[in-house]
Amino acid sequence: FLWIAVTLVLLLSVLGLAAGGKLLVVPVDGSHWLSMREVLDGLKAKGHEVVVVAPEVSLHIKPSKSFVMKMYPVPFTQEEMDTTFQRTGQQVFEEGTFLERIVKTYEGVKNTSAIFLSTCEHLLYNKELIRYLEESKFDAVFTDPILPCGQILAEHLSVPSVFYLQQIPCSLEFEATQCPNPPSYVPRVFTDNTDRMNFLQRVKNVIFDIPNFFLCDVVFQPYSKLASEFLQRDVTVPDLLRKASIWLIKLDFVLHYPRPLMPNMILVGGVNCAHRKLTQVGHPLFSSCHSCRILCTLRGCNTGFTSEYLALGNSSVLTCPLL
């Protein structure tokens, strides 16, 4: 009888460890939220309790049966937010020289960053909401680190954080994790380079990195000041990001060029793709997702595929489920 009782106690202990956790979600609005929302649906289905904190004015963040929504006021209207993001989105597709594109990008980043920073300030200094979060005893914070507000909150609550991202401006994910990021190997944004570059392409890669230093100051320096004031100690954004337990990165070496990774970085590319069956597009080479995967891989290499094959492949990739 004693042996049976001990066995039951051990089994109940294991079941307790397997119980769902309590997760605090600090999302970033826009397209970042759309892929995160599907993950939250899955977490809810697995028995986790999910609480999302979001501003009363947002682009896409809406209540759902999958989570508890805690909202807080912000000092701008829906119309002001929509206008700012529409203008910034239009500027991305406007023609111009490299310098003109940099200036337009700078202005767009500056305007949208002001909205996100204001949102973060009103979250952190909402005493009633912060008191609720402190009393809720969360197990972890799930956030998109492209803006570090979620990590500031994780530091305040003294809970581990899980990051969910594709990339961070200025390659801060490399700096924060001390992950190698050589310009001779990792292509920079807007360069159109591959992971196989000659000397001039590598020089171009380095030059395209220079504007990042200015953009970083605009976007992240205010968060360093905000975090230092709120946490009451000097802290930088890389210091905050360095505390993450797990980085879930929405990349896949099937569709993206290979790059160095750190042990706590997990690739989850394709998690936000539509779940559809691959359709026949006119050639047996692309009649299965296996073939599609092969082509996706070869598109980044020097292969003998003709333009006709690549055109077919591009249409196949659009319907290829990667998970």
N, C-alpha and C positions, 0 to 999 in steps of 0.2 A: 504493500500500500504506500509506504514511504517513497519507494522508487517511482511509482506512478504519479504521486503528488509533485515530486521534483521535476519530472518530465513535463507535466502540465504547466508548471511555473515557467520553465524554460521556453516552451512553445508560446505561451502568452507574451513573454518578453520579446520574442522574435516578431510576433504579430504587431506589437506596439511599435517596434522599430520600422515596420513596413507601412505604418499608417500614413495617410496623406499629411503633408506639411501645410504651413500657413505662409503664403507668399505675398509680398508687397510688390506691386508693379508700378514703376515710374516710367511711363512711355514718352516717346518723342512723337509729336503729331506729324501728319502727312503720310507719305508712303511707308515710312518706318513703322507706323502703327498697323498698317494693313497686314503685314506679314506676321507681326507679333500677335495679333488677335487670334490667328489660327492656332498658334502655339498655346495660348491661354485656353482655347476650347479643348485641346488635348489634355492639358493639365487638369482641368475641371473633370473631364471624363475619367481620369485616373484617381480621383478622390481628393485632390488638393483644394484647399480653400484659397481663393485668389481675391485680393483687394487691389483695385486700380485707383490711383489718385490722378485726377485730371482737372484742367481748368474748365470753367463754365462756358468759355468761348473756345471752340476748336474747329479744325477742318473735318476730321473724320472720327474722332474718339467719341463713341456713343455708348450708352448703357447696353448691357447684354445679360442673358440668363447665366452666362458662364462665369461671371464675376460680380463682386460688390463694387459699386462705383462711389467714390468719395470725391466730391467736386468742391472747388474753391473759387472765389471771385477774382477777376483780373481787371485791370484798368483800361481795357480797350474793347471796342465793339466787334461784332461779327463782320460787319461791313469793312472796318479798318483792316482787320486781319485778312479777309479775302482779297482786298485790293492790293495789299503788300505782296502776298504770295503770287497773285496773278501777274503782277508787274515783273517780279523776279523770274518767274517761269518763262515769260516771253523774252526776257533779255538773254536767256541761255541759248535760244535759237536764232538770235540776230547775227547777221554777218558782220565782219570787221577784222581788222588786223589783230595780231596777238596782243599788242598793248591796249587796244580798245576793248578787247574781250576781258583783259585783266581788270581794267577800270570798271567795266560794267559788273563783273563778278564781285569786285570789291564793294561796290555800292549795294548790290543785291544782298550780299552776305551781311553787310552792316545793318541794313533795314530789318531783315528777318531775325538776325541775332538779337536786336533790341527787343523784339517781341518775345523771343524765347527766354531771354534773360529776365525780363519783367515777370514772365510766368513763373520762373524758378523762384524769384524773390518773394512773390506772393504765396508760394507754397511753403517755403521755409519759415516765413514770418507770420504764418497763420497759426496762432498759438493754440486755438481750439483743435485744429486738425492735427498738429504735431503732438498734442497731448493724447489724442486718440491713438495715433500711431505708436507712441511710446508705451501705452497701456495694452496694446494688442499683442505684443510679444511675437513678432514675426520670426520665422526661421531663416528667411533670406530675402534679398531684394533682387528683382529681375528688372533690368533696365537696358536701354540703348545708350551706350556711352558717347555717342556723337555729341551729346550735350551732357555734362557731368552732374546734373542736378540729382539724379538718382543715386549716384555714388556719394555725394555729399550727405544725403539722407541716410544711406547705409552706414556711413562713418558715425553720424550722430546717434543712430540706433544701436551701433556696435553689433551688426549682423553681417554675415558674408554676402557677397554680391555675385550675380551671374550676369555677364554681359552678352547681349544679342545684337550683332552688328554686321555690316559688310566691310566698311572701312571708316576711319576717322580722318577728317581733314588734317593736313600737315603730317600725316603718318605718325600720329601720336601713339598709336597702338604699338609701333615698333620701339619708340623711345621708352614708353612705360614698361614694356616687358623685356627691354634690352634684346629684342629680336634683331638679327642681322637684316639690313635693308640696303644692300650695295647698289648704287646707281648703275653699275656695270652689268647688273643682272635683273633687277626688278624694275619693270617699265613704270614711268611716272604718268599721271593722268594728263590727257590732252596731247601727249607726244606721238601717239600712234606707233610707238616702238613695240617690238616683241621682246621676248627674253633672250633673243640672239641679236646682239647689236655690234656694229663696227665702232671704231673710235669716235667718229663724228656723231653718231647716234648717242653714244655714252655722254659726250660733251653736252648735247642737246638735253639729255636726261637730267644732268646736273643743273643746267640753266633753268629748266622748268621747275626745279625745286626751289629756286630763290624766292618767288612770290609767296610761297607758303609761309615764310617767316612773318611777312606783313599780315597775311590773312589770319595767322594764328594769334597775333596780338589783338586783332579786332574781335575775334570770336571767343578766345579762351582767357585772355587776361582779366576781363571782368569777373569770370567765374573763380579765378584764383583769389581775387579780392573778396568776393561774396563768401567763398568757403572759409577764408581766414577769419572773417568777421563772425560768421555763424558758428564755426567750430571753436572760435576763440584761440586759435594757434595759427602760426604761419604755415601755409600749405600751397602747393602748386597743383595744377591740373595733372601733370604726370605723376605726382605723388599720390593723388587720388586714384587714378586709373591703375596704378601699380598694386593696389589692394584687392583687385578682382580675383575671385577664386577660379572662375572658369570663363573662358571667352568662346562663345558660340558664334562662329564666323560664317556668314552666308556667302561663302565662296566654294568653288568646286574646280579642281584641276582638270576637269573635263572641258569646262567652258572658259576657265581663266588660266593665265600663265602661272606656272609653278613659282613659289616663293618660299622663303624660310618660315618655319613655324616654331612656336615654343610648346613645351609639353602640355600646358593647360589650355591650348588652343585646339578647338574641335571644329572641323569643317562640316557645315550643315547646308551646303549649297543645294538648291532645288527645293528647300522646305517651303518656299512661297510660290512654287509653280503650280499651275492648274493640273488637277488630276484627270487626265484624259487619255483615251486609247490613241496610239499612234495611227494616223490614217495613211493609206496608200497614196503616194505622191507621183506614181508613174514610173518607178524604177525599182526592181527587186532589191537593189543594194540598200534601200531605205525602208524596207517593208517590216523591219523589226526594230525595237528599241536598242537591241544589241548593236545592230549596224549603225544606228544613229549615234550611239555612244562612241563607236570607233571613229566615225567621221568628225564628231565634235572634237575628239582628241587630235586628229590629224590636221584639223584646220589651223592649229597653231604651229605646224611644222612645215618644212620644205618638202612637199609631196608632189606627186605627178597628177593630182586631180585636175581635170579640166574645169573651165568656168561653168560648163553645163552641169557637171557633177556637184560643184560647190553651190550653185544656185538651188539645185534640188535639195542639197544638204541643209541649206539655210532654212528652207521651208519645213524640213523635217525637224530641225532643232526646235522650232517654235512649238511643236506639239509633243516633244519628247519628255516624258516624265523622268526626272533624274533621281527619284528615290524609289 
